[in-house]
Amino acid sequence: MNKDKQSGVDSPLVRVLRQISKEIYGETLPLGLEEDLTSIGEIFKKYNPKFKPPTMDEVIAFYATIKEVAEPKQAAEEFWNFYESKGWKVGTAPMKSWQSAAKRAVSWDKIRKKGGLSR
């Protein structure tokens, strides 16, 4: 059985690949496929690291690079405080990219200022 070395549990990617392989090859997997699934899972983890919430300073520096923001420090603090209070989640899903969320927040603010959205 192919298990994550740290937690001892199959990673979601390995489980999906195993399920697809079983559908293609039947109940028995070809020799070596389990090892291939482990390698793919390890590569996925290496290049898709877990989200690390930014510091307030990182957010302020990022907002300072966005031309559309009149008061970058205030906007950055509002953004950081909002997502810090929500545990850096978008809905119920963990955030993947705070930079993308910050850019989206800027575009929402522009729409709100034009009277298109209400809070």
Stockholm file with secondary structure:
# STOCKHOLM 1.0

chainA/1-119         MNKDKQSGVDSPLVRVLRQISKEIYGETLPLGLEEDLTSIGEIFKKYNPKFKPPTMDEVIAFYATIKEVAEPKQAAEEFWNFYESKGWKVGTAPMKSWQSAAKRAVSWDKIRKKGGLSR
#=GR chainA/1-119 SS CCCCTTTSSCCHHHHHHHHHHHHHHCSSCCTTHHHHHHHHHHHHHHHSCCCCCCCHHHHHHHHHTCTTCSSHHHHHHHHHHHHHHTTSEETTEECSCHHHHHHHHHHHHHHHHTTSCCC
#=GC SS_cons         CCCCTTTSSCCHHHHHHHHHHHHHHCSSCCTTHHHHHHHHHHHHHHHSCCCCCCCHHHHHHHHHTCTTCSSHHHHHHHHHHHHHHTTSEETTEECSCHHHHHHHHHHHHHHHHTTSCCC
//
